[in-house]
């Protein structure tokens, strides 16, 4: 769900405000990652970082799997 909120906030410009408010309601998401070094990004901070970088509404040209 965290990734979906980030994707909607970053790539669907009309839903930016709603995505930010949803990310604020979700807060910090905790995930059991085991012994890996994976991190779960904070959705609100990630969306705001995209916004300050001017990347809202821009889609990537290539897809990585």
Buried (B, 14 or more C-beta within 10 A) or exposed (E): EBEEBBEBBBBBEEEBEEBBEBBEEBEEBEEEEEEEEEEEEBBBEBBBEBBEEEEBEEEEEEEEE
